[in-house]
Amino acid sequence: MRASLIQLSVSDAEPAAERRARAAALVRAQQGADLVVLPELWPLGGFAYDAWSDGAEPLDGPTADVMSAAAKAAGVWLHAGSIVERDPDGPVYNTSLVFSPSGELVHTYRKIHRFGFDSGEAIAMGAGQEIVTAATDFGTLGLATCYDLRFPELFRALLDAGAQLLVIPAAWPERRREHWTLLARARAVEEQAYVLACNTAGTHGGVEQAGHSLVVDPWGKVLAEAGMGEQVLTVEFDPAEVARAREEFPVLRDRLLGIPAPVQR
């Protein structure tokens, strides 16, 4: 399969409407890819806290509209990164959107672990409650977002739910870039799964972004890694390598802790 990670540059100076149009053009240009991935909170900026309340949008809002059309035009599965979702009956959420090649919004994921240590996202947004996977033509995606990467128990739950490719949009800062690449590789090795980690470039909310989006195979090998600036990282790989790795090195068979209880019938 072919995956394209769009490491979009996000700045406070570019209006959200202009960035939506630019991102949609980049998605449309990925015809021939099977999966396209965008970063976390790219319409407003992952650290642009002051913009979140006014810029929050529903699941059928402007970002979903342009991403649906772009996915359909390119004929790709599109993980459109995440938006600030306005829930009319609750708080705002950091919510990922997954579109089918027909442009249908087929899955959403509300970020479970909120970053900020009693500030920023941790107090401004609600926490998701559901583990989400997405069945596609090329395997099952496990959905996580940015700070989630630091919590291995989430990825074990995604593994148990059948995930073979772990897709992680992010707005990860440059000052902790080594953690970003280290944790992406660790999650790939632990779950014997592909990791597709798509970060933002640029600076927003006064925080320089790390870039360095990367694709890691089930053995922990980095297949491709971006630099700091905006770019499209495209890589081809065989999803069947997940099953081969798990068979050749069956470490997951030896799990003793945290194994799901058998279903009582």
Buried (B, 14 or more C-beta within 10 A) or exposed (E): BBBBBBBBBBBBEBEBEEBBEBBBEBBBBBEEBBBBBBBBBBBBBBBBBEBBEEBBBBBEBBBBBBBBBBBBBBBBBBBBBBBBBBBEEEEBBBBBBBBBBEBEBBBBBBBBBBBBEEEBBBEBBBBBEEBBBBEBEBBBBBBBBBBBBEBBEBBBBBBBEEBBBBBBBBBBBBEEBEBBBEBBBBBBBBBBBBBBBBBBBBBBBEBBBBBBBBBBBBBBEBBBBBEBEBBBBBBEBEBEBBEEBBEEEEEBEEEEEEEEEEEEE
